[in-house]
Amino acid sequence: MPEIKEVKKDLEKFKDIIILGESEGGKILIKRMKDDVRSSIGELNKYQTCSHQELMAIACKITERLSILRTFTNAKTEAEALESILEEEAPE
């Protein structure tokens, strides 16, 4: 079944993300991204003196960092969901 192969492939990707997030380097990366988001939110407080272009750049930076952080924080849940799909599809 091609779908099962895709599920297995996705599961391996999420397991790799989990391993990366739990490594020392991954923890540093996650901490720095959180710091970047906090810093960028602080920059938004200067909205009265920022140009539209600067505000858009800050918003994009926040969106990008949050997207990556979501990938790390949701990886375990996604992996568990994929594992349950594989268990359901396993031949009896």
C-alpha positions, 0 to 999 in steps of 0.5 A, spaced: 500 500 500 503 506 497 499 510 503 502 506 508 509 507 505 507 515 506 505 514 513 511 510 515 516 515 511 512 521 515 513 517 521 520 517 521 521 524 519 517 526 525 521 521 529 527 525 527 524 532 529 523 529 536 530 527 536 533 533 534 528 537 539 531 533 545 538 534 543 543 539 546 543 543 539 535 542 538 534 545 545 539 551 544 535 552 537 528 552 540 530 557 546 533 562 541 527 561 537 523 563 543 527 569 544 527 571 537 519 571 538 519 575 544 524 580 542 520 581 535 514 582 539 518 587 543 519 590 537 512 591 535 511 595 541 515 601 536 509 600 531 508 608 531 515 609 529 516 603 524 514 603 517 509 598 514 515 594 511 518 594 518 512 591 521 511 586 515 518 584 516 517 583 524 510 579 523 513 575 518 519 573 522 514 572 528 510 567 523 516 563 521 519 562 528 512 560 531 511 555 525 518 552 526 516 552 534 510 548 532 513 543 528 518 541 534 512 542 539 507 538 535 512 532 533 510 527 538 503 528 537 503 527 530 508 521 531 503 518 535 497 519 531 501 516 525 503 510 529 496 509 531 494 509 523 499 504 522 496 499 528 489 500 525 492 498 518 496 492 520 494 486 517 491 481 523 
